[in-house]
């Protein structure tokens, strides 16, 4: 079992920046990919950014340039830096982790990000 603990969400004004963190308790498991998805009210969950253990990254097209994902060397912590936040970035942001081997996916409980105009 892998537990993901997110932090860093909150209320910010448009144009400000925020950094989200997610720590994974991995014990005897190893993580292949970590990242972030988000879900706004009334909408489907969507990709924000993911990072592979190799360091390769993937970003949502609509967000590239405003967000940066990074990870710890041990691949047990992932960070999401978001700049120039907009009201449409308001959502619950979920941490995501996929294990090596069977590819089991885990989700965090989510952290709310609210951007006021």
Secondary structure, 3 states (H helix, E strand, C coil): CCEEEEECCEEEECCCCEEEEEEEECCCCCEEEEEEEEECCCCCCEEEEEEECCCCEEECCCCECCEEEEECCCCCEEEEEECCCCHHHCEEEEEEEEECCCCCEEECCCEEEEEEC
